Amino acid sequence: MSESTKIKAVWWTWWPVLLGPLVMLAFYQVTGDDYVSLSWKPTLEVVALVLTPVAVLAGLIRFGCQRLEYHLLLTLLAGAILLREIHWDWTTKFVYVAVAALAIWGWIRRDRMNRFLDPNPWARVWLIATGCTYVLSQAVARRAFRSILPEEDRFYDDLEELLECTAHTMLIVTILVGSWARSRFVDRA
């Protein structure tokens, strides 16, 4: 894509990257001394099982409307995450392999991805912010903040689920954001 059609995101459009850390901060502010460990996790597991099929459906609709490889990639990502949320034995390892394969595919075919992302800077911002929030949730799940967060052992399960649900919601936004106009760069596979 020529440089003239690429729209750059200005600094203030990057606020979605702060959503994960802000959710962590809000969680610590909302939970009081009477907080019981794992009190939110069962509910958030159900919320995740609602959000991930919505992400797959949004991806299918978006791909059906625009037929861009970028939206196919996001739909497959949402599908992999949905399988992970179902918690079958094999999906734990599968999601990492699937995300890596999709990331490699996206990188190799980045020119096709940029056909949508270059004129839609918000889409790129939300894609990066969503990825950062998923990484943050996995860092919490692996207890990477054990020595940083106060009483992390009490909070990490619920905090991880909350961040994961935030990332699922952000994935839906990532799929929906950007122009819905039929692209003149429709991928002809």
C-alpha positions in Angstrom: 0.0 0.0 0.0 1.3 3.4 -0.8 2.4 5.7 2.0 -0.3 8.2 1.1 -3.1 5.7 1.9 -1.7 4.6 5.2 -3.2 6.5 8.1 -1.0 6.8 11.2 -2.5 6.4 14.6 -1.8 9.4 16.9 -0.6 8.9 20.4 -3.9 9.4 22.1 -5.5 6.6 20.0 -3.4 4.0 21.9 -5.5 4.2 25.1 -6.9 0.6 24.6 -3.4 -0.7 25.5 -4.1 0.6 29.0 -7.3 -1.4 29.5 -5.6 -4.5 30.9 -3.6 -2.6 33.6 -6.6 -0.4 34.4 -8.7 -3.6 34.9 -6.0 -4.9 37.3 -6.1 -1.6 39.2 -9.9 -1.5 39.3 -9.9 -5.1 40.6 -7.6 -4.2 43.5 -9.7 -1.2 44.3 -13.0 -3.1 44.3 -11.9 -6.1 46.3 -11.9 -5.4 50.0 -10.6 -7.1 53.1 -13.6 -9.4 53.0 -12.7 -10.7 49.5 -12.7 -14.5 49.3 -10.3 -16.1 46.8 -11.9 -17.7 43.7 -15.2 -15.9 44.4 -15.4 -14.5 40.9 -13.8 -17.3 38.8 -16.9 -19.5 38.3 -19.0 -16.6 37.1 -16.2 -15.3 34.9 -15.7 -18.8 33.3 -19.3 -18.7 32.2 -18.9 -15.1 30.9 -15.9 -16.3 28.9 -18.0 -19.1 27.4 -20.5 -16.4 26.2 -17.9 -13.9 24.9 -15.8 -16.3 22.9 -18.7 -17.6 20.7 -19.8 -14.0 20.2 -16.3 -13.3 19.0 -16.5 -16.2 16.5 -19.9 -15.1 15.3 -18.7 -11.5 14.9 -15.7 -12.8 13.0 -17.8 -14.9 10.7 -20.1 -12.0 10.0 -17.2 -9.7 9.3 -15.4 -12.2 7.1 -18.7 -12.8 5.2 -19.1 -9.1 4.6 -15.6 -8.2 3.6 -13.8 -11.5 2.6 -10.5 -10.2 3.8 -7.8 -12.6 5.0 -7.3 -10.3 8.1 -10.9 -11.1 9.3 -10.4 -14.8 8.5 -7.3 -14.8 10.7 -9.2 -13.1 13.6 -12.1 -15.6 13.2 -9.7 -18.5 13.4 -8.1 -16.9 16.4 -11.5 -16.5 18.1 -12.2 -20.2 17.3 -9.0 -21.3 18.9 -9.7 -19.3 22.0 -13.2 -20.7 22.2 -11.8 -24.2 22.1 -9.5 -23.3 24.9 -12.3 -21.9 27.0 -14.2 -25.2 26.7 -11.3 -26.8 28.6 -10.8 -30.0 26.8 -7.6 -31.8 27.6 -5.9 -31.1 24.3 -6.9 -27.5 24.0 -4.4 -26.2 26.5 -1.5 -26.9 24.3 -3.5 -26.5 21.0 -4.2 -22.8 21.7 -0.5 -21.9 21.9 0.3 -23.8 18.7 -2.7 -22.2 17.0 -1.9 -18.7 18.1 1.8 -19.2 17.0 0.7 -20.6 13.6 -1.8 -17.7 13.1 0.9 -15.1 14.1 3.3 -16.6 11.6 0.6 -16.7 9.0 -0.2 -13.0 9.7 3.4 -12.0 9.6 4.1 -13.8 6.3 1.0 -12.4 4.8 1.3 -8.9 6.4 0.9 -7.1 3.1 -2.6 -8.6 2.8 -3.3 -7.8 6.5 -2.1 -4.2 5.9 -4.7 -3.8 3.2 -7.2 -3.5 6.0 -5.0 -2.2 8.8 -3.2 0.7 7.0 -6.4 2.7 6.3 -7.9 1.7 9.6 -5.4 2.7 12.4 -8.0 1.9 15.1 -8.0 -1.7 14.0 -4.2 -2.0 14.4 -4.4 -0.3 17.9 -7.1 -2.7 19.1 -5.3 -5.7 17.7 -2.1 -4.8 19.5 -4.0 -3.9 22.7 -6.0 -7.1 22.7 -2.7 -9.1 22.2 -1.2 -7.2 25.1 -4.1 -8.0 27.4 -4.1 -11.7 26.5 -0.3 -11.7 27.3 -1.0 -9.9 30.6 -3.7 -12.4 31.6 -1.3 -15.3 30.9 1.5 -13.5 32.9 -1.0 -13.3 35.8 -1.9 -17.0 35.3 1.8 -18.0 35.5 2.2 -15.9 38.6 4.7 -13.5 37.0 3.7 -10.7 39.4 4.1 -12.8 42.5 6.7 -10.5 44.0 5.1 -7.3 42.7 1.4 -7.4 43.4 0.2 -7.3 47.0 -1.4 -10.5 48.2 -1.1 -12.0 44.7 -1.6 -15.5 45.9 -5.1 -14.5 47.1 -6.1 -12.7 43.9 -4.4 -14.3 40.9 -7.1 -16.8 39.8 -9.9 -14.3 39.7 -7.6 -11.6 38.3 -6.5 -13.9 35.5 -10.1 -14.7 34.6 -11.1 -11.1 34.7 -8.2 -10.1 32.4 -9.1 -13.0 30.1 -12.7 -11.8 29.8 -11.5 -8.3 29.2 -9.3 -9.6 26.4 -12.2 -11.6 24.9 -14.3 -8.4 24.9 -11.4 -6.6 23.3 -11.2 -9.3 20.6 -14.8 -8.7 19.7 -14.1 -4.9 19.4 -11.0 -5.8 17.4 -13.1 -7.8 15.0 -15.8 -5.1 14.7 -13.6 -1.9 14.5 -12.6 -0.4 11.2 -14.4 0.3 8.0 -17.2 -2.0 6.9 -17.1 -0.8 3.4 -16.5 -3.5 0.8 -12.8 -3.2 0.1 -11.4 -2.8 -3.3 -8.6 -5.1 -2.1 -10.8 -8.1 -1.6 -8.6 -11.1 -1.3 -9.1 -13.5 -4.1 -7.7 -16.8 -2.8 
